[in-house]
């Protein structure tokens, strides 16, 4: 038997996920999981719902003051969250 090119398990797994259409949902899950780490525990107390739809992160907040503060940091938050997810998952954030 002749030995072929050796592949890293992570590369093979990533390829299988991409082919099966599971890479994007996995990246979205990583991004939603990164939300508390990026905004901190204080902001999480006022966060009631976080989900992604059409490359937009939707965040429901119970504090108008926090909503305004995070709106001003939206561009930075998008960049930080995408970095944590390891891919370009979202392009915008909508606070409600």
Biopython code that builds the backbone (N, CA, C, O; Angstrom):
import numpy as np
from Bio.PDB.StructureBuilder import StructureBuilder

atoms = [
    (1, "UNK", "N", (0.821, -1.190, 0.000)),
    (1, "UNK", "CA", (0.000, 0.000, 0.000)),
    (1, "UNK", "C", (0.861, 1.249, 0.000)),
    (1, "UNK", "O", (1.858, 1.341, 0.716)),
    (2, "UNK", "N", (0.470, 2.167, -0.785)),
    (2, "UNK", "CA", (1.196, 3.426, -0.842)),
    (2, "UNK", "C", (0.490, 4.451, 0.040)),
    (2, "UNK", "O", (-0.733, 4.584, 0.000)),
    (3, "UNK", "N", (1.259, 5.155, 0.817)),
    (3, "UNK", "CA", (0.709, 6.152, 1.727)),
    (3, "UNK", "C", (0.485, 7.463, 0.976)),
    (3, "UNK", "O", (1.385, 7.965, 0.303)),
    (4, "UNK", "N", (-0.724, 8.011, 1.099)),
    (4, "UNK", "CA", (-1.055, 9.275, 0.439)),
    (4, "UNK", "C", (-0.776, 10.447, 1.367)),
    (4, "UNK", "O", (-0.266, 10.285, 2.476)),
    (5, "UNK", "N", (-1.113, 11.586, 0.899)),
    (5, "UNK", "CA", (-0.929, 12.824, 1.659)),
    (5, "UNK", "C", (-1.695, 12.760, 2.982)),
    (5, "UNK", "O", (-2.863, 12.372, 3.017)),
    (6, "UNK", "N", (-1.035, 13.136, 4.044)),
    (6, "UNK", "CA", (-1.650, 13.126, 5.371)),
    (6, "UNK", "C", (-2.396, 14.433, 5.596)),
    (6, "UNK", "O", (-1.877, 15.512, 5.311)),
    (7, "UNK", "N", (-3.618, 14.328, 6.111)),
    (7, "UNK", "CA", (-4.434, 15.501, 6.382)),
    (7, "UNK", "C", (-4.653, 15.635, 7.877)),
    (7, "UNK", "O", (-4.732, 14.639, 8.595)),
    (8, "UNK", "N", (-4.747, 16.856, 8.335)),
    (8, "UNK", "CA", (-5.055, 17.110, 9.738)),
    (8, "UNK", "C", (-6.531, 16.833, 9.989)),
    (8, "UNK", "O", (-7.379, 17.125, 9.147)),
    (9, "UNK", "N", (-6.828, 16.269, 11.153)),
    (9, "UNK", "CA", (-8.206, 15.927, 11.485)),
    (9, "UNK", "C", (-9.103, 17.169, 11.467)),
    (9, "UNK", "O", (-10.232, 17.103, 10.982)),
    (10, "UNK", "N", (-8.619, 18.286, 11.984)),
    (10, "UNK", "CA", (-9.404, 19.521, 12.006)),
    (10, "UNK", "C", (-9.788, 19.984, 10.611)),
    (10, "UNK", "O", (-10.901, 20.462, 10.391)),
    (11, "UNK", "N", (-8.862, 19.841, 9.667)),
    (11, "UNK", "CA", (-9.149, 20.234, 8.284)),
    (11, "UNK", "C", (-10.199, 19.318, 7.655)),
    (11, "UNK", "O", (-11.077, 19.774, 6.923)),
    (12, "UNK", "N", (-10.097, 18.025, 7.950)),
    (12, "UNK", "CA", (-11.071, 17.071, 7.424)),
    (12, "UNK", "C", (-12.454, 17.350, 8.018)),
    (12, "UNK", "O", (-13.455, 17.361, 7.301)),
    (13, "UNK", "N", (-12.498, 17.575, 9.325)),
    (13, "UNK", "CA", (-13.768, 17.863, 9.992)),
    (13, "UNK", "C", (-14.398, 19.138, 9.445)),
    (13, "UNK", "O", (-15.601, 19.171, 9.184)),
    (14, "UNK", "N", (-13.605, 20.177, 9.269)),
    (14, "UNK", "CA", (-14.105, 21.443, 8.724)),
    (14, "UNK", "C", (-14.657, 21.248, 7.314)),
    (14, "UNK", "O", (-15.675, 21.839, 6.954)),
    (15, "UNK", "N", (-13.989, 20.427, 6.527)),
    (15, "UNK", "CA", (-14.445, 20.138, 5.167)),
    (15, "UNK", "C", (-15.772, 19.389, 5.179)),
    (15, "UNK", "O", (-16.669, 19.699, 4.395)),
    (16, "UNK", "N", (-15.901, 18.406, 6.063)),
    (16, "UNK", "CA", (-17.151, 17.648, 6.161)),
    (16, "UNK", "C", (-18.295, 18.561, 6.603)),
    (16, "UNK", "O", (-19.394, 18.488, 6.054)),
    (17, "UNK", "N", (-18.040, 19.419, 7.590)),
    (17, "UNK", "CA", (-19.073, 20.352, 8.054)),
    (17, "UNK", "C", (-19.518, 21.275, 6.926)),
    (17, "UNK", "O", (-20.708, 21.555, 6.779)),
    (18, "UNK", "N", (-18.568, 21.744, 6.135)),
    (18, "UNK", "CA", (-18.894, 22.646, 5.022)),
    (18, "UNK", "C", (-19.756, 21.932, 3.987)),
    (18, "UNK", "O", (-20.743, 22.485, 3.504)),
    (19, "UNK", "N", (-19.378, 20.707, 3.652)),
    (19, "UNK", "CA", (-20.117, 19.931, 2.652)),
    (19, "UNK", "C", (-21.533, 19.627, 3.140)),
    (19, "UNK", "O", (-22.478, 19.667, 2.353)),
    (20, "UNK", "N", (-21.686, 19.328, 4.408)),
    (20, "UNK", "CA", (-22.992, 18.997, 4.974)),
    (20, "UNK", "C", (-23.833, 20.238, 5.296)),
    (20, "UNK", "O", (-24.983, 20.104, 5.713)),
    (21, "UNK", "N", (-23.283, 21.436, 5.112)),
    (21, "UNK", "CA", (-24.026, 22.660, 5.385)),
    (21, "UNK", "C", (-24.137, 22.979, 6.866)),
    (21, "UNK", "O", (-25.055, 23.684, 7.284)),
    (22, "UNK", "N", (-23.212, 22.467, 7.658)),
    (22, "UNK", "CA", (-23.268, 22.678, 9.101)),
    (22, "UNK", "C", (-22.249, 23.688, 9.614)),
    (22, "UNK", "O", (-22.252, 24.021, 10.799)),
    (23, "UNK", "N", (-21.391, 24.171, 8.748)),
    (23, "UNK", "CA", (-20.355, 25.109, 9.176)),
    (23, "UNK", "C", (-20.954, 26.436, 9.636)),
    (23, "UNK", "O", (-20.561, 26.966, 10.675)),
    (24, "UNK", "N", (-21.888, 26.968, 8.882)),
    (24, "UNK", "CA", (-22.493, 28.251, 9.223)),
    (24, "UNK", "C", (-23.276, 28.198, 10.539)),
    (24, "UNK", "O", (-23.093, 29.082, 11.375)),
    (25, "UNK", "N", (-24.145, 27.195, 10.759)),
    (25, "UNK", "CA", (-24.839, 27.137, 12.053)),
    (25, "UNK", "C", (-23.881, 26.982, 13.235)),
    (25, "UNK", "O", (-24.134, 27.511, 14.318)),
    (26, "UNK", "N", (-22.795, 26.263, 13.026)),
    (26, "UNK", "CA", (-21.811, 26.092, 14.094)),
    (26, "UNK", "C", (-21.128, 27.421, 14.409)),
    (26, "UNK", "O", (-20.927, 27.756, 15.577)),
    (27, "UNK", "N", (-20.773, 28.173, 13.377)),
    (27, "UNK", "CA", (-20.169, 29.494, 13.585)),
    (27, "UNK", "C", (-21.148, 30.435, 14.277)),
    (27, "UNK", "O", (-20.745, 31.221, 15.135)),
    (28, "UNK", "N", (-22.433, 30.365, 13.917)),
    (28, "UNK", "CA", (-23.441, 31.198, 14.568)),
    (28, "UNK", "C", (-23.555, 30.852, 16.048)),
    (28, "UNK", "O", (-23.690, 31.742, 16.887)),
    (29, "UNK", "N", (-23.501, 29.574, 16.364)),
    (29, "UNK", "CA", (-23.571, 29.147, 17.761)),
    (29, "UNK", "C", (-22.366, 29.672, 18.545)),
    (29, "UNK", "O", (-22.511, 30.121, 19.683)),
    (30, "UNK", "N", (-21.180, 29.617, 17.937)),
    (30, "UNK", "CA", (-19.986, 30.138, 18.598)),
    (30, "UNK", "C", (-20.119, 31.643, 18.847)),
    (30, "UNK", "O", (-19.711, 32.137, 19.898)),
    (31, "UNK", "N", (-20.680, 32.361, 17.893)),
    (31, "UNK", "CA", (-20.838, 33.799, 18.044)),
    (31, "UNK", "C", (-21.829, 34.135, 19.158)),
    (31, "UNK", "O", (-21.557, 35.014, 19.975)),
    (32, "UNK", "N", (-22.958, 33.459, 19.203)),
    (32, "UNK", "CA", (-23.949, 33.703, 20.260)),
    (32, "UNK", "C", (-23.350, 33.356, 21.621)),
    (32, "UNK", "O", (-23.605, 34.050, 22.605)),
    (33, "UNK", "N", (-22.562, 32.294, 21.680)),
    (33, "UNK", "CA", (-21.910, 31.921, 22.930)),
    (33, "UNK", "C", (-20.863, 32.955, 23.353)),
    (33, "UNK", "O", (-20.575, 33.084, 24.542)),
    (34, "UNK", "N", (-20.293, 33.691, 22.397)),
    (34, "UNK", "CA", (-19.279, 34.697, 22.704)),
    (34, "UNK", "C", (-19.894, 36.010, 23.190)),
    (34, "UNK", "O", (-19.179, 36.848, 23.740)),
    (35, "UNK", "N", (-21.198, 36.211, 23.002)),
    (35, "UNK", "CA", (-21.859, 37.458, 23.397)),
    (35, "UNK", "C", (-21.581, 37.831, 24.862)),
    (35, "UNK", "O", (-21.179, 38.967, 25.112)),
    (36, "UNK", "N", (-21.773, 36.935, 25.840)),
    (36, "UNK", "CA", (-21.511, 37.313, 27.235)),
    (36, "UNK", "C", (-20.056, 37.703, 27.492)),
    (36, "UNK", "O", (-19.781, 38.604, 28.284)),
    (37, "UNK", "N", (-19.140, 37.029, 26.830)),
    (37, "UNK", "CA", (-17.719, 37.332, 27.010)),
    (37, "UNK", "C", (-17.367, 38.711, 26.461)),
    (37, "UNK", "O", (-16.549, 39.420, 27.046)),
    (38, "UNK", "N", (-17.972, 39.092, 25.351)),
    (38, "UNK", "CA", (-17.656, 40.370, 24.708)),
    (38, "UNK", "C", (-18.288, 41.545, 25.456)),
    (38, "UNK", "O", (-17.635, 42.571, 25.648)),
    (39, "UNK", "N", (-19.545, 41.411, 25.879)),
    (39, "UNK", "CA", (-20.228, 42.545, 26.526)),
    (39, "UNK", "C", (-20.086, 42.549, 28.040)),
    (39, "UNK", "O", (-20.266, 43.594, 28.665)),
    (40, "UNK", "N", (-19.773, 41.421, 28.640)),
    (40, "UNK", "CA", (-19.574, 41.360, 30.078)),
    (40, "UNK", "C", (-20.812, 40.921, 30.840)),
    (40, "UNK", "O", (-21.918, 40.878, 30.301)),
    (41, "UNK", "N", (-20.596, 40.597, 32.108)),
    (41, "UNK", "CA", (-21.672, 40.048, 32.937)),
    (41, "UNK", "C", (-22.740, 41.080, 33.291)),
    (41, "UNK", "O", (-23.907, 40.725, 33.456)),
    (42, "UNK", "N", (-22.359, 42.343, 33.408)),
    (42, "UNK", "CA", (-23.349, 43.383, 33.747)),
    (42, "UNK", "C", (-24.362, 43.528, 32.620)),
    (42, "UNK", "O", (-25.565, 43.596, 32.872)),
    (43, "UNK", "N", (-23.889, 43.575, 31.390)),
    (43, "UNK", "CA", (-24.802, 43.694, 30.249)),
    (43, "UNK", "C", (-25.656, 42.444, 30.096)),
    (43, "UNK", "O", (-26.790, 42.523, 29.623)),
    (44, "UNK", "N", (-25.128, 41.299, 30.487)),
    (44, "UNK", "CA", (-25.895, 40.054, 30.373)),
    (44, "UNK", "C", (-27.116, 40.049, 31.296)),
    (44, "UNK", "O", (-28.108, 39.379, 31.009)),
    (45, "UNK", "N", (-27.047, 40.783, 32.384)),
    (45, "UNK", "CA", (-28.207, 40.859, 33.290)),
    (45, "UNK", "C", (-29.402, 41.513, 32.612)),
    (45, "UNK", "O", (-30.545, 41.265, 32.997)),
    (46, "UNK", "N", (-29.149, 42.339, 31.616)),
    (46, "UNK", "CA", (-30.210, 43.056, 30.916)),
    (46, "UNK", "C", (-30.508, 42.467, 29.538)),
    (46, "UNK", "O", (-31.307, 43.019, 28.781)),
    (47, "UNK", "N", (-29.867, 41.351, 29.219)),
    (47, "UNK", "CA", (-30.068, 40.681, 27.933)),
    (47, "UNK", "C", (-31.040, 39.532, 28.130)),
    (47, "UNK", "O", (-30.839, 38.678, 28.993)),
    (48, "UNK", "N", (-32.107, 39.516, 27.317)),
    (48, "UNK", "CA", (-33.087, 38.448, 27.486)),
    (48, "UNK", "C", (-33.148, 37.476, 26.306)),
    (48, "UNK", "O", (-33.610, 36.346, 26.471)),
    (49, "UNK", "N", (-32.702, 37.880, 25.143)),
    (49, "UNK", "CA", (-32.794, 37.006, 23.974)),
    (49, "UNK", "C", (-31.721, 37.396, 22.962)),
    (49, "UNK", "O", (-31.587, 38.569, 22.616)),
    (50, "UNK", "N", (-30.956, 36.410, 22.488)),
    (50, "UNK", "CA", (-29.902, 36.654, 21.500)),
    (50, "UNK", "C", (-30.016, 35.578, 20.422)),
    (50, "UNK", "O", (-29.973, 34.384, 20.718)),
    (51, "UNK", "N", (-30.162, 36.017, 19.159)),
    (51, "UNK", "CA", (-30.213, 35.067, 18.048)),
    (51, "UNK", "C", (-29.734, 35.748, 16.777)),
    (51, "UNK", "O", (-29.652, 36.974, 16.707)),
    (52, "UNK", "N", (-29.418, 34.934, 15.771)),
    (52, "UNK", "CA", (-28.925, 35.437, 14.481)),
    (52, "UNK", "C", (-29.921, 35.079, 13.396)),
    (52, "UNK", "O", (-30.399, 33.948, 13.312)),
    (53, "UNK", "N", (-30.225, 36.072, 12.565)),
    (53, "UNK", "CA", (-31.095, 35.864, 11.407)),
    (53, "UNK", "C", (-30.588, 36.751, 10.280)),
    (53, "UNK", "O", (-30.434, 37.960, 10.458)),
    (54, "UNK", "N", (-30.330, 36.162, 9.134)),
    (54, "UNK", "CA", (-29.850, 36.887, 7.946)),
    (54, "UNK", "C", (-28.609, 37.723, 8.232)),
    (54, "UNK", "O", (-28.551, 38.899, 7.874)),
    (55, "UNK", "N", (-27.631, 37.125, 8.868)),
    (55, "UNK", "CA", (-26.354, 37.758, 9.202)),
    (55, "UNK", "C", (-26.504, 38.980, 10.101)),
    (55, "UNK", "O", (-25.625, 39.840, 10.130)),
    (56, "UNK", "N", (-27.599, 39.061, 10.826)),
    (56, "UNK", "CA", (-27.820, 40.139, 11.794)),
    (56, "UNK", "C", (-28.034, 39.511, 13.159)),
    (56, "UNK", "O", (-28.870, 38.624, 13.330)),
    (57, "UNK", "N", (-27.263, 39.986, 14.127)),
    (57, "UNK", "CA", (-27.436, 39.535, 15.499)),
    (57, "UNK", "C", (-28.553, 40.355, 16.126)),
    (57, "UNK", "O", (-28.479, 41.583, 16.168)),
    (58, "UNK", "N", (-29.581, 39.683, 16.612)),
    (58, "UNK", "CA", (-30.703, 40.346, 17.266)),
    (58, "UNK", "C", (-30.540, 40.170, 18.770)),
    (58, "UNK", "O", (-30.407, 39.047, 19.259)),
    (59, "UNK", "N", (-30.549, 41.273, 19.497)),
    (59, "UNK", "CA", (-30.365, 41.236, 20.943)),
    (59, "UNK", "C", (-31.500, 42.003, 21.596)),
    (59, "UNK", "O", (-31.725, 43.173, 21.288)),
    (60, "UNK", "N", (-32.215, 41.343, 22.499)),
    (60, "UNK", "CA", (-33.299, 41.997, 23.226)),
    (60, "UNK", "C", (-32.742, 42.442, 24.575)),
    (60, "UNK", "O", (-32.222, 41.632, 25.343)),
    (61, "UNK", "N", (-32.857, 43.737, 24.851)),
    (61, "UNK", "CA", (-32.337, 44.317, 26.086)),
    (61, "UNK", "C", (-33.473, 44.938, 26.892)),
    (61, "UNK", "O", (-34.428, 45.474, 26.330)),
    (62, "UNK", "N", (-33.355, 44.859, 28.207)),
    (62, "UNK", "CA", (-34.388, 45.429, 29.074)),
    (62, "UNK", "C", (-34.002, 46.804, 29.595)),
    (62, "UNK", "O", (-34.761, 47.412, 30.350)),
    (63, "UNK", "N", (-32.838, 47.303, 29.205)),
    (63, "UNK", "CA", (-32.372, 48.615, 29.647)),
    (63, "UNK", "C", (-32.165, 49.532, 28.441)),
    (63, "UNK", "O", (-31.373, 49.235, 27.546)),
    (64, "UNK", "N", (-32.885, 50.640, 28.436)),
    (64, "UNK", "CA", (-32.749, 51.605, 27.339)),
    (64, "UNK", "C", (-31.367, 52.263, 27.343)),
    (64, "UNK", "O", (-30.818, 52.562, 26.283)),
    (65, "UNK", "N", (-30.816, 52.485, 28.513)),
    (65, "UNK", "CA", (-29.492, 53.098, 28.628)),
    (65, "UNK", "C", (-28.435, 52.172, 28.033)),
    (65, "UNK", "O", (-27.575, 52.612, 27.270)),
    (66, "UNK", "N", (-28.501, 50.910, 28.380)),
    (66, "UNK", "CA", (-27.558, 49.933, 27.834)),
    (66, "UNK", "C", (-27.749, 49.790, 26.330)),
    (66, "UNK", "O", (-26.767, 49.665, 25.599)),
    (67, "UNK", "N", (-28.970, 49.805, 25.859)),
    (67, "UNK", "CA", (-29.261, 49.713, 24.428)),
    (67, "UNK", "C", (-28.578, 50.857, 23.681)),
    (67, "UNK", "O", (-27.994, 50.645, 22.618)),
    (68, "UNK", "N", (-28.648, 52.054, 24.228)),
    (68, "UNK", "CA", (-28.026, 53.219, 23.596)),
    (68, "UNK", "C", (-26.499, 53.093, 23.605)),
    (68, "UNK", "O", (-25.840, 53.386, 22.608)),
    (69, "UNK", "N", (-25.952, 52.660, 24.726)),
    (69, "UNK", "CA", (-24.504, 52.515, 24.842)),
    (69, "UNK", "C", (-23.964, 51.465, 23.865)),
    (69, "UNK", "O", (-22.954, 51.687, 23.197)),
    (70, "UNK", "N", (-24.644, 50.332, 23.792)),
    (70, "UNK", "CA", (-24.197, 49.284, 22.875)),
    (70, "UNK", "C", (-24.400, 49.680, 21.415)),
    (70, "UNK", "O", (-23.627, 49.268, 20.550)),
    (71, "UNK", "N", (-25.424, 50.470, 21.135)),
    (71, "UNK", "CA", (-25.646, 50.949, 19.763)),
    (71, "UNK", "C", (-24.482, 51.800, 19.288)),
    (71, "UNK", "O", (-24.103, 51.750, 18.118)),
    (72, "UNK", "N", (-23.916, 52.583, 20.198)),
    (72, "UNK", "CA", (-22.777, 53.421, 19.830)),
    (72, "UNK", "C", (-21.517, 52.591, 19.603)),
    (72, "UNK", "O", (-20.600, 53.045, 18.918)),
    (73, "UNK", "N", (-21.455, 51.398, 20.160)),
    (73, "UNK", "CA", (-20.293, 50.514, 20.014)),
    (73, "UNK", "C", (-20.544, 49.394, 19.010)),
    (73, "UNK", "O", (-19.791, 48.421, 18.972)),
    (74, "UNK", "N", (-21.578, 49.518, 18.209)),
    (74, "UNK", "CA", (-22.022, 48.438, 17.319)),
    (74, "UNK", "C", (-20.917, 47.936, 16.389)),
    (74, "UNK", "O", (-20.733, 46.726, 16.260)),
    (75, "UNK", "N", (-20.191, 48.822, 15.751)),
    (75, "UNK", "CA", (-19.152, 48.425, 14.801)),
    (75, "UNK", "C", (-18.054, 47.618, 15.488)),
    (75, "UNK", "O", (-17.585, 46.609, 14.962)),
    (76, "UNK", "N", (-17.659, 48.073, 16.653)),
    (76, "UNK", "CA", (-16.619, 47.373, 17.413)),
    (76, "UNK", "C", (-17.123, 46.011, 17.875)),
    (76, "UNK", "O", (-16.380, 45.030, 17.839)),
    (77, "UNK", "N", (-18.378, 45.944, 18.309)),
    (77, "UNK", "CA", (-18.958, 44.687, 18.762)),
    (77, "UNK", "C", (-19.028, 43.662, 17.628)),
    (77, "UNK", "O", (-18.725, 42.487, 17.835)),
    (78, "UNK", "N", (-19.423, 44.100, 16.440)),
    (78, "UNK", "CA", (-19.487, 43.197, 15.284)),
    (78, "UNK", "C", (-18.104, 42.607, 15.017)),
    (78, "UNK", "O", (-17.967, 41.403, 14.797)),
    (79, "UNK", "N", (-17.092, 43.451, 15.038)),
    (79, "UNK", "CA", (-15.726, 42.998, 14.779)),
    (79, "UNK", "C", (-15.265, 42.012, 15.849)),
    (79, "UNK", "O", (-14.704, 40.966, 15.525)),
    (80, "UNK", "N", (-15.498, 42.337, 17.125)),
    (80, "UNK", "CA", (-15.065, 41.460, 18.215)),
    (80, "UNK", "C", (-15.784, 40.110, 18.180)),
    (80, "UNK", "O", (-15.163, 39.067, 18.385)),
    (81, "UNK", "N", (-17.072, 40.132, 17.924)),
    (81, "UNK", "CA", (-17.844, 38.892, 17.883)),
    (81, "UNK", "C", (-17.411, 37.998, 16.725)),
    (81, "UNK", "O", (-17.280, 36.786, 16.895)),
    (82, "UNK", "N", (-17.189, 38.584, 15.556)),
    (82, "UNK", "CA", (-16.721, 37.796, 14.406)),
    (82, "UNK", "C", (-15.336, 37.201, 14.678)),
    (82, "UNK", "O", (-15.053, 36.075, 14.270)),
    (83, "UNK", "N", (-14.476, 37.956, 15.366)),
    (83, "UNK", "CA", (-13.151, 37.434, 15.712)),
    (83, "UNK", "C", (-13.274, 36.251, 16.665)),
    (83, "UNK", "O", (-12.560, 35.259, 16.517)),
    (84, "UNK", "N", (-14.169, 36.349, 17.637)),
    (84, "UNK", "CA", (-14.377, 35.253, 18.592)),
    (84, "UNK", "C", (-14.930, 34.016, 17.895)),
    (84, "UNK", "O", (-14.572, 32.891, 18.243)),
    (85, "UNK", "N", (-15.796, 34.220, 16.918)),
    (85, "UNK", "CA", (-16.389, 33.092, 16.182)),
    (85, "UNK", "C", (-15.403, 32.498, 15.184)),
    (85, "UNK", "O", (-15.554, 31.347, 14.775)),
    (86, "UNK", "N", (-14.401, 33.269, 14.791)),
    (86, "UNK", "CA", (-13.409, 32.779, 13.842)),
    (86, "UNK", "C", (-13.835, 32.856, 12.393)),
    (86, "UNK", "O", (-13.210, 32.242, 11.529)),
    (87, "UNK", "N", (-14.906, 33.612, 12.111)),
    (87, "UNK", "CA", (-15.390, 33.756, 10.733)),
    (87, "UNK", "C", (-16.272, 35.000, 10.646)),
    (87, "UNK", "O", (-16.698, 35.544, 11.664)),
    (88, "UNK", "N", (-16.539, 35.440, 9.423)),
    (88, "UNK", "CA", (-17.451, 36.567, 9.198)),
    (88, "UNK", "C", (-18.876, 36.025, 9.277)),
    (88, "UNK", "O", (-19.433, 35.588, 8.269)),
    (89, "UNK", "N", (-19.464, 36.052, 10.471)),
    (89, "UNK", "CA", (-20.781, 35.475, 10.700)),
    (89, "UNK", "C", (-21.873, 36.523, 10.608)),
    (89, "UNK", "O", (-22.924, 36.280, 10.015)),
    (90, "UNK", "N", (-21.626, 37.698, 11.197)),
    (90, "UNK", "CA", (-22.641, 38.758, 11.187)),
    (90, "UNK", "C", (-22.090, 40.017, 10.543)),
    (90, "UNK", "O", (-20.879, 40.234, 10.498)),
    (91, "UNK", "N", (-23.000, 40.841, 10.046)),
    (91, "UNK", "CA", (-22.624, 42.124, 9.468)),
    (91, "UNK", "C", (-23.258, 43.289, 10.226)),
    (91, "UNK", "O", (-22.866, 44.441, 10.040)),
    (92, "UNK", "N", (-24.239, 42.989, 11.081)),
    (92, "UNK", "CA", (-24.944, 44.037, 11.803)),
    (92, "UNK", "C", (-25.507, 43.486, 13.109)),
    (92, "UNK", "O", (-25.626, 42.274, 13.290)),
    (93, "UNK", "N", (-25.851, 44.400, 14.015)),
    (93, "UNK", "CA", (-26.506, 44.038, 15.272)),
    (93, "UNK", "C", (-27.739, 44.906, 15.411)),
    (93, "UNK", "O", (-27.690, 46.115, 15.187)),
    (94, "UNK", "N", (-28.839, 44.285, 15.779)),
    (94, "UNK", "CA", (-30.085, 45.024, 16.009)),
    (94, "UNK", "C", (-30.456, 44.864, 17.485)),
    (94, "UNK", "O", (-30.650, 43.751, 17.974)),
    (95, "UNK", "N", (-30.549, 45.999, 18.180)),
    (95, "UNK", "CA", (-30.927, 45.988, 19.581)),
    (95, "UNK", "C", (-32.393, 46.327, 19.701)),
    (95, "UNK", "O", (-32.876, 47.248, 19.043)),
    (96, "UNK", "N", (-33.113, 45.588, 20.539)),
    (96, "UNK", "CA", (-34.535, 45.825, 20.759)),
    (96, "UNK", "C", (-34.806, 46.031, 22.217)),
    (96, "UNK", "O", (-35.953, 46.246, 22.608)),
]
sb = StructureBuilder()
sb.init_structure("model")
sb.init_model(0)
sb.init_chain("A")
sb.init_seg("    ")
for serial, (resi, resn, name, xyz) in enumerate(atoms, 1):
    if name == "N":
        sb.init_residue(resn, " ", resi, " ")
    sb.init_atom(name, np.array(xyz, "f"), 0.0, 1.0, " ", f" {name:<3s}", serial, name[0])
structure = sb.get_structure()
